[in-house]
Amino acid sequence: MTEDHGPGTAVVTGASSGIGAEYAEQLARQGWNLVLVARRAERLTGLARELGESTGAAVETVVADLAQSADLARVAERVAAEDVALVVNNAGINGYGPFTEVDPALLVKVLDVNVTAPTVLARAALPGMLARGRGAVVNVASLLAFAGALPPGPLPHRAVYGGTKGYMVTFTRTLAAELAGTPVRVQVVCPGLTATEFHLTAGEAPVPGERRVHDDGGMPAADVVTASLAALAAGEVVCVPGLVQAEALERLAAAEQGVRAGSGSTMAPRYRTGPDGA
Ligand SMILES: NC(=O)c1ccc[n+]([C@@H]2O[C@H](COP(=O)([O-])OP(=O)(O)OC[C@H]3O[C@@H](n4cnc5c(N)ncnc54)[C@H](OP(=O)(O)O)[C@@H]3O)[C@@H](O)[C@H]2O)c1
């Protein structure tokens, strides 16, 4: 932790636009120093200058493609440093489209950016946080993690994207249980449609792309981040910014436990067939 500026250093991935840029802004205003990570250097530099001037925060930039293992290793080294008290795993790409039509290489990239990178960065950051007795990791998932088999329209085709965000939810909830009793927190935030550049492209190229996936506006990114930071202060593990009835999450957990508790080591009768296969 730095001695002269606020609560420490926060690393925000995908800080060059949208929700990540908003985390950077709100955290800087709360007194955090920042490490901003993304591919687009110009955007990062511009934001770093602006936030440094307006808030007095010390803002570093790390230009990195999180789908490249050498770049990811550089970022992992930075998040393991002792000044880092918060990691926001926000960078993400969608790879939307019918599963059998999306470029297989793009699908691998979706896994790299949305699953491998946040896992590697959490693994890099948490040992030091535990040793220092403070810190948090925020993982940005999506409401699409809960959309399951809902058909496309207005939702996009999203098998791999939904799968990656489902991973983020299960990973974070399970890790939170593992870290219970420590002062270190993990949170997964599940925004619904949010007004960013995310839907300007179905691929992984820097935005703007040519095709919009959605034309609706969505929740302002500022509200997603305000909700996430309020939930972090309140100790919420799963933050759904647009969910009015928070009890729905408790019912979901109870239903999961019902599936788990109702499954024994004997095969369920409905799968038994008679001797003739009937
Ligand atoms: N917008 C929504 O409706 C919505 C809803 C639910 C969840 N989310 C999630 O919110 C997160 C942020 O998305 P957003 O809506 O703010 O979209 P966005 O404006 O497109 O921001 C995505 C960010 O990720 C970065 N990024 C993408 N690929 C990267 C890579 N290979 N290496 C490093 N950085 C990379 C981008 O920066 P560069 O291009 O400069 O690298 C950009 O800063 C994502 O995880 C997304 O899945 C969004």
The ligand as a MOL file (V3000), in Angstrom:
LIG
                    3D

  0  0  0     0  0            999 V3000
M  V30 BEGIN CTAB
M  V30 COUNTS 48 52 0 0 0
M  V30 BEGIN ATOM
M  V30 1 N -21.8400 -4.3360 -22.1210 0
M  V30 2 C -22.6260 -5.2900 -21.6680 0
M  V30 3 O -23.8370 -5.3580 -22.0030 0
M  V30 4 C -22.0790 -6.3120 -20.7060 0
M  V30 5 C -23.0030 -7.0830 -19.9910 0
M  V30 6 C -22.5390 -8.0450 -19.1100 0
M  V30 7 C -21.1870 -8.2060 -18.9110 0
M  V30 8 N -20.3010 -7.4520 -19.6170 0 CHG=1
M  V30 9 C -18.8700 -7.6840 -19.3670 0
M  V30 10 O -18.2820 -6.4840 -18.9440 0
M  V30 11 C -16.8810 -6.5130 -19.2300 0
M  V30 12 C -16.4740 -5.1930 -19.8560 0
M  V30 13 O -17.1510 -5.0320 -21.0760 0
M  V30 14 P -17.7190 -3.6380 -21.5890 0
M  V30 15 O -19.1720 -3.7540 -21.7110 0
M  V30 16 O -17.1470 -2.5210 -20.8000 0 CHG=-1
M  V30 17 O -17.1610 -3.6480 -23.0870 0
M  V30 18 P -16.0080 -2.8380 -23.8480 0
M  V30 19 O -16.2840 -1.3840 -23.7780 0
M  V30 20 O -15.9010 -3.4980 -25.1630 0
M  V30 21 O -14.7180 -3.1540 -22.9750 0
M  V30 22 C -14.0050 -4.3550 -23.0590 0
M  V30 23 C -12.6210 -4.1000 -22.5280 0
M  V30 24 O -11.8580 -5.3160 -22.5730 0
M  V30 25 C -10.6080 -5.0410 -23.1690 0
M  V30 26 N -10.0980 -6.2100 -23.8640 0
M  V30 27 C -10.7140 -6.9630 -24.8110 0
M  V30 28 N -9.8820 -7.9170 -25.2660 0
M  V30 29 C -8.7300 -7.7800 -24.5790 0
M  V30 30 C -7.4960 -8.4560 -24.6070 0
M  V30 31 N -7.2610 -9.4870 -25.4470 0
M  V30 32 N -6.5050 -8.0470 -23.7690 0
M  V30 33 C -6.6990 -7.0090 -22.9450 0
M  V30 34 N -7.8520 -6.3140 -22.8660 0
M  V30 35 C -8.8480 -6.7030 -23.6800 0
M  V30 36 C -10.8810 -3.8960 -24.1410 0
M  V30 37 O -9.7160 -3.1310 -24.3570 0
M  V30 38 P -8.7980 -3.1600 -25.6920 0
M  V30 39 O -9.7130 -3.3820 -26.8710 0
M  V30 40 O -8.1370 -1.8200 -25.6580 0
M  V30 41 O -7.8390 -4.2810 -25.4460 0
M  V30 42 C -11.8720 -3.0630 -23.3410 0
M  V30 43 O -11.1930 -2.1910 -22.4690 0
M  V30 44 C -16.6660 -7.7330 -20.1370 0
M  V30 45 O -16.0990 -8.7810 -19.3650 0
M  V30 46 C -18.0710 -8.1100 -20.5700 0
M  V30 47 O -18.1910 -9.4920 -20.8190 0
M  V30 48 C -20.7230 -6.4980 -20.4960 0
M  V30 END ATOM
M  V30 BEGIN BOND
M  V30 1 1 1 2
M  V30 2 2 2 3
M  V30 3 1 2 4
M  V30 4 1 4 5
M  V30 5 2 4 48
M  V30 6 2 5 6
M  V30 7 1 6 7
M  V30 8 2 7 8
M  V30 9 1 8 9
M  V30 10 1 8 48
M  V30 11 1 9 10
M  V30 12 1 9 46
M  V30 13 1 10 11
M  V30 14 1 11 12
M  V30 15 1 11 44
M  V30 16 1 12 13
M  V30 17 1 13 14
M  V30 18 2 14 15
M  V30 19 1 14 16
M  V30 20 1 14 17
M  V30 21 1 17 18
M  V30 22 2 18 19
M  V30 23 1 18 20
M  V30 24 1 18 21
M  V30 25 1 21 22
M  V30 26 1 22 23
M  V30 27 1 23 24
M  V30 28 1 23 42
M  V30 29 1 24 25
M  V30 30 1 25 26
M  V30 31 1 25 36
M  V30 32 1 26 27
M  V30 33 1 26 35
M  V30 34 2 27 28
M  V30 35 1 28 29
M  V30 36 1 29 30
M  V30 37 2 29 35
M  V30 38 1 30 31
M  V30 39 2 30 32
M  V30 40 1 32 33
M  V30 41 2 33 34
M  V30 42 1 34 35
M  V30 43 1 36 37
M  V30 44 1 36 42
M  V30 45 1 37 38
M  V30 46 2 38 39
M  V30 47 1 38 40
M  V30 48 1 38 41
M  V30 49 1 42 43
M  V30 50 1 44 45
M  V30 51 1 44 46
M  V30 52 1 46 47
M  V30 END BOND
M  V30 END CTAB
M  END
